[in-house]
Amino acid sequence: MITLRQLRYFQALSETLHFGRAAKRLNISQPALSAQIAQMEEFFGGPLFQRAASGITPTGDGILIGERVRRILAEVADLESLASAGDGVLSRKLRLGIIASVAPYLLPRFLATLGRERPELECEIRESLTDRLVEDVTGGEIDCAVVALPVERAGLETIVLFDDRFFLALPEADAGRLRTPVPLAALRQERLILLEEGHCLRAQAMEICRIADPSELAALGATSLNTILRMVAGGLGATLIPQMAVADETRGGGIAILPFEQPAPHRTIALAFRQSSVRRRDFEALADLLRRVLAEPQPGSFETREPADPSPRT
């Protein structure tokens, strides 16, 4: 017989592909994890993972089983939520994911507001890349996630939070050579530095630039926007910066922030959650709170953000 414990252990191992890391995530010993996985493999009559010195990979059967395990655990999470469906809004534990290009600029203000207005709410935060967070929401590992649209995953629903405009960041000494507002066509003449592969901000920037040949980009990359902007300040190139990051990332000086011609490019930030979740009221309340936080002016802002549309859109 397969148990929920085994399914959760299997999912953790499928995601980490490492017995030690999976055991640490589950807060159990590695032998205990290995024993449960061995029982599953005995039940299914064959290996679910290939073991090698370089690591582990799921077998064909492991991949098929993994897809069903994610769906089952997501349904279990929704079923467990029914037990508190009658509780007050945002009154129980919330597991929230946030993409890495939003978290540093949203979390300080969001957590401060949450502490004042919802001190009873236990909120767990997970920062990661979009694809990982979408998997976590789909599989029931987290309840919802702040991501950039589009999110193309069956079974997920989104509530739009706000539009985040892009600006051109370049060395302060180079600001005078471009007319403002900057036409998008001018980007083809710039040595652009973008985030490494896997970051949605990189894909959004490439879409804006309409760059077909990756060799046109600077042979430099980083895993954080902060690092890229230090490169820009050092004269190594230019980059695109979302409006929500401008105030925090330009305090060190050496960077000029130029607006684009209208219609200015932007990304749309939304809250994603499972359609089957019974916590829709919680997600709508969370979206309202996030909009209020993001609409508050920040000291040193490049320009005043227009008030966010208070009505939720899906």
C-alpha positions as CSV (number, residue, x, y, z in Angstrom):
1,M,0.0,0.0,0.0
2,I,1.2,3.5,-0.9
3,T,1.0,6.1,1.9
4,L,0.9,9.9,1.7
5,R,4.2,10.0,3.5
6,Q,5.8,8.0,0.7
7,L,4.3,10.3,-1.9
8,R,5.6,13.4,-0.2
9,Y,9.1,11.7,0.2
10,F,9.0,10.8,-3.5
11,Q,8.1,14.3,-4.5
12,A,10.9,15.8,-2.5
13,L,13.4,13.4,-4.0
14,S,12.0,14.1,-7.5
15,E,12.5,17.8,-7.0
16,T,16.0,17.8,-5.4
17,L,17.4,14.7,-7.2
18,H,19.6,14.2,-4.1
19,F,18.9,12.0,-1.1
20,G,20.7,14.3,1.3
21,R,19.0,17.5,0.2
22,A,15.6,15.8,0.1
23,A,16.1,14.4,3.6
24,K,17.1,17.8,4.9
25,R,14.0,19.4,3.3
26,L,11.8,16.8,4.9
27,N,13.6,17.0,8.2
28,I,14.3,13.3,8.4
29,S,17.4,11.1,8.2
30,Q,18.7,9.9,4.8
31,P,18.3,6.2,5.7
32,A,14.6,6.8,6.6
33,L,14.1,8.4,3.2
34,S,15.9,5.6,1.4
35,A,13.8,3.0,3.1
36,Q,10.5,4.7,2.1
37,I,11.6,5.1,-1.5
38,A,12.7,1.4,-1.5
39,Q,9.3,0.4,-0.4
40,M,7.7,2.3,-3.2
41,E,10.0,0.7,-5.7
42,E,9.1,-2.7,-4.3
43,F,5.4,-1.9,-4.6
44,F,5.8,-0.8,-8.3
45,G,8.1,-3.7,-9.1
46,G,11.1,-1.8,-10.4
47,P,13.4,1.2,-9.8
48,L,11.9,4.7,-9.8
49,F,15.3,6.4,-9.8
50,Q,18.6,5.6,-11.4
51,R,21.5,5.9,-8.8
52,A,24.9,7.0,-10.0
53,A,28.0,8.7,-8.5
54,S,27.1,11.9,-10.2
55,G,23.6,11.9,-8.8
56,I,20.1,10.4,-9.4
57,T,17.6,10.7,-12.2
58,P,14.0,9.4,-12.4
59,T,13.4,6.4,-14.6
60,G,10.7,6.3,-17.2
61,D,8.3,4.8,-14.6
62,G,9.5,7.4,-12.1
63,I,8.6,10.3,-14.5
64,L,5.1,8.9,-15.1
65,I,4.5,8.3,-11.4
66,G,5.9,11.7,-10.5
67,E,3.3,13.5,-12.7
68,R,0.5,11.7,-10.8
69,V,2.1,12.2,-7.4
70,R,2.1,16.0,-8.0
71,R,-1.6,16.0,-8.9
72,I,-2.5,13.8,-6.0
73,L,-0.7,15.9,-3.4
74,A,-2.2,19.1,-4.9
75,E,-5.7,17.6,-4.4
76,V,-4.8,16.5,-0.9
77,A,-3.7,20.1,-0.1
78,D,-7.0,21.4,-1.4
79,L,-8.9,18.8,0.6
80,E,-7.0,19.8,3.8
81,S,-8.0,23.4,3.1
82,L,-11.6,22.5,3.4
83,A,-11.2,22.0,7.1
84,S,-10.7,25.7,7.6
85,A,-12.8,27.0,4.8
86,G,-15.1,28.7,7.3
87,D,-12.3,30.6,9.1
88,G,-11.7,34.3,8.6
89,V,-9.9,35.7,5.6
90,L,-6.1,35.4,5.9
91,S,-6.4,33.7,9.3
92,R,-4.4,30.6,8.7
93,K,-0.9,29.6,7.5
94,L,-0.1,30.9,4.0
95,R,2.8,29.5,1.8
96,L,3.7,32.3,-0.6
97,G,6.2,32.1,-3.5
98,I,7.8,35.2,-5.1
99,I,10.0,35.4,-8.2
100,A,13.6,36.5,-7.5
101,S,13.2,39.7,-9.6
102,V,10.4,40.9,-7.4
103,A,11.2,39.5,-3.9
104,P,14.0,42.0,-2.8
105,Y,11.8,45.0,-3.6
106,L,8.4,43.7,-2.4
107,L,9.2,41.7,0.7
108,P,10.5,44.4,3.0
109,R,7.3,46.6,2.5
110,F,5.0,43.6,2.4
111,L,6.2,42.0,5.5
112,A,6.1,45.2,7.4
113,T,2.5,45.8,6.4
114,L,1.6,42.2,7.2
115,G,3.1,42.5,10.6
116,R,1.0,45.6,11.3
117,E,-2.3,44.5,9.8
118,R,-2.2,40.7,10.1
119,P,0.1,39.8,13.0
120,E,-1.8,36.5,13.5
121,L,-1.0,35.3,10.0
122,E,1.8,32.7,9.7
123,C,3.3,33.4,6.3
124,E,6.1,31.2,4.8
125,I,8.0,32.8,1.9
126,R,9.8,30.9,-0.9
127,E,11.9,32.8,-3.4
128,S,12.7,31.1,-6.7
129,L,12.5,31.2,-10.5
130,T,9.1,31.2,-12.2
131,D,9.2,27.7,-13.5
132,R,10.1,26.3,-10.1
133,L,7.3,28.3,-8.4
134,V,4.7,27.2,-11.0
135,E,5.7,23.6,-10.3
136,D,5.4,24.2,-6.5
137,V,1.9,25.8,-6.8
138,T,0.7,23.1,-9.2
139,G,2.0,20.3,-6.9
140,G,0.6,21.9,-3.7
141,E,4.0,22.7,-2.2
142,I,2.9,26.3,-1.8
143,D,-0.5,28.0,-1.9
144,C,0.2,30.8,-4.3
145,A,3.0,32.7,-6.0
146,V,3.8,36.2,-7.2
147,V,5.0,35.7,-10.8
148,A,5.2,37.6,-14.1
149,L,2.7,36.8,-16.8
150,P,2.2,34.9,-19.0
151,V,1.8,31.7,-16.9
152,E,0.8,28.9,-19.2
153,R,-0.1,26.0,-17.0
154,A,-3.4,24.1,-17.0
155,G,-5.2,24.2,-13.6
156,L,-3.7,27.6,-12.5
157,E,-5.6,30.9,-12.2
158,T,-4.1,34.4,-11.8
159,I,-5.1,37.7,-10.3
160,V,-3.3,40.6,-11.9
161,L,-1.5,42.8,-9.3
162,F,0.1,45.6,-11.3
163,D,2.1,46.6,-14.4
164,D,5.8,47.2,-13.8
165,R,7.3,49.5,-16.4
166,F,10.8,49.0,-17.7
167,F,13.5,51.7,-18.0
168,L,17.0,51.8,-19.5
169,A,19.8,51.7,-17.0
170,L,23.2,52.8,-18.4
171,P,26.4,54.4,-17.0
172,E,25.8,57.9,-15.9
173,A,28.6,59.2,-18.2
174,D,26.7,57.8,-21.2
175,A,23.3,59.3,-20.5
176,G,23.9,62.3,-22.7
177,R,24.4,60.4,-25.9
178,L,20.8,59.1,-26.1
179,R,17.7,61.2,-26.7
180,T,14.9,60.7,-24.2
181,P,12.4,59.2,-24.1
182,V,14.5,56.4,-25.6
183,P,13.1,54.6,-28.7
184,L,13.2,50.8,-28.4
185,A,15.2,50.6,-31.7
186,A,18.1,52.2,-29.8
187,L,18.6,49.1,-27.8
188,R,20.1,47.3,-30.7
189,Q,23.1,49.7,-30.4
190,E,23.6,49.0,-26.8
191,R,25.8,46.4,-25.1
192,L,23.1,44.8,-23.0
193,I,23.8,42.8,-19.9
194,L,21.0,40.4,-18.9
195,L,20.3,37.9,-16.2
196,E,21.4,34.3,-16.8
197,E,19.1,31.8,-18.5
198,G,16.1,30.7,-16.5
199,H,15.2,34.1,-15.2
200,C,11.9,35.4,-16.5
201,L,13.3,38.9,-16.5
202,R,15.9,37.9,-19.1
203,A,13.1,36.5,-21.4
204,Q,11.1,39.7,-20.9
205,A,14.1,41.9,-21.8
206,M,14.9,39.9,-24.9
207,E,11.3,40.1,-26.0
208,I,11.3,43.9,-25.5
209,C,14.6,44.2,-27.4
210,R,13.4,41.8,-30.2
211,I,16.9,40.3,-30.2
212,A,16.9,37.2,-32.4
213,D,20.6,36.4,-32.1
214,P,21.9,35.9,-28.5
215,S,25.4,36.7,-29.7
216,E,24.4,40.4,-29.8
217,L,24.2,40.4,-26.0
218,A,27.2,41.2,-23.8
219,A,29.1,38.0,-22.8
220,L,28.3,38.9,-19.2
221,G,25.6,37.7,-17.0
222,A,24.6,37.3,-13.3
223,T,22.0,35.7,-11.1
224,S,20.8,39.0,-9.6
225,L,19.8,42.4,-10.9
226,N,21.9,44.0,-8.2
227,T,25.1,42.5,-9.6
228,I,24.2,43.5,-13.2
229,L,23.6,47.1,-12.1
230,R,27.0,47.2,-10.5
231,M,28.4,46.1,-13.8
232,V,26.5,48.9,-15.5
233,A,27.8,51.5,-13.0
234,G,31.3,50.2,-13.8
235,G,30.8,51.0,-17.5
236,L,30.5,47.5,-18.8
237,G,27.2,48.0,-20.6
238,A,23.5,48.8,-20.1
239,T,20.4,46.8,-18.9
240,L,16.7,47.0,-18.5
241,I,15.4,47.7,-15.0
242,P,11.8,47.3,-13.8
243,Q,10.4,50.4,-12.1
244,M,9.9,48.6,-8.7
245,A,13.7,48.1,-8.5
246,V,14.8,51.6,-9.4
247,A,14.8,53.2,-6.0
248,D,16.7,50.4,-4.3
249,E,19.2,49.7,-7.0
250,T,20.3,53.2,-7.9
251,R,21.2,54.5,-4.4
252,G,24.9,53.7,-5.0
253,G,25.1,56.2,-7.9
254,G,26.9,55.9,-11.2
255,I,23.8,54.9,-13.1
256,A,21.4,56.9,-15.2
257,I,17.8,55.8,-15.6
258,L,16.1,56.8,-18.8
259,P,12.4,56.3,-19.8
260,F,11.3,54.6,-23.0
261,E,9.0,56.1,-25.6
262,Q,5.3,55.4,-25.2
263,P,3.9,52.9,-25.2
264,A,6.5,52.0,-22.6
265,P,7.4,48.3,-22.3
266,H,6.3,46.7,-19.1
267,R,5.8,43.3,-17.4
268,T,2.6,42.3,-15.7
269,I,2.9,40.9,-12.2
270,A,0.2,38.5,-10.9
271,L,-0.7,36.2,-8.1
272,A,-1.0,32.6,-9.3
273,F,-2.9,29.8,-7.5
274,R,-4.6,26.5,-8.2
275,Q,-8.1,26.7,-9.6
276,S,-9.2,23.9,-7.4
277,S,-8.1,25.7,-4.2
278,V,-10.9,26.7,-1.7
279,R,-8.9,29.7,-0.6
280,R,-10.0,32.1,-3.3
281,R,-11.1,34.7,-0.6
282,D,-7.6,34.6,0.9
283,F,-5.9,35.1,-2.5
284,E,-8.2,38.1,-3.3
285,A,-7.4,39.7,0.1
286,L,-3.7,39.0,-0.4
287,A,-3.8,40.6,-3.9
288,D,-5.5,43.7,-2.4
289,L,-2.9,44.0,0.3
290,L,-0.1,43.6,-2.3
291,R,-1.6,46.3,-4.5
292,R,-1.8,48.7,-1.5
293,V,1.8,48.0,-0.6
294,L,3.0,48.5,-4.2
295,A,1.0,51.7,-4.6
296,E,2.7,53.4,-1.6
297,P,5.4,55.9,-2.8
298,Q,9.0,55.0,-1.9
299,P,11.6,57.5,-0.7
300,G,13.8,58.4,-3.6
301,S,11.5,56.9,-6.2
302,F,12.4,57.7,-9.8
303,E,8.8,58.8,-10.4
304,T,5.5,58.4,-8.7
305,R,3.7,55.1,-9.5
306,E,0.1,55.6,-10.6
307,P,-2.3,54.0,-8.2
308,A,-3.0,50.4,-9.0
309,D,-6.4,49.3,-10.2
310,P,-8.2,48.2,-7.0
311,S,-10.4,45.8,-8.8
312,P,-9.0,42.2,-9.2
313,R,-8.6,41.0,-12.7
314,T,-8.3,37.4,-13.7
